[in-house]
Amino acid sequence: YANELRSMTQGKGGFSMEFHKYSPVPRNLVDDIVAKRKADKEQRLAMAK
């Protein structure tokens, strides 16, 4: 976005971002995320041997 803004404003545009809020992750996504992280960890441990 920053590059597009600079291009549209001939380098004079600016923007800022700020944190808005945390939101709960739906349970089905939590399960997927945890499973993927466990698999990634197991793979890293197996590669370290």
Residue pairs with C-beta under 8 A, 6 or more apart in sequence:
1 15
2 15
5 13
5 14
5 15
6 13
25 33
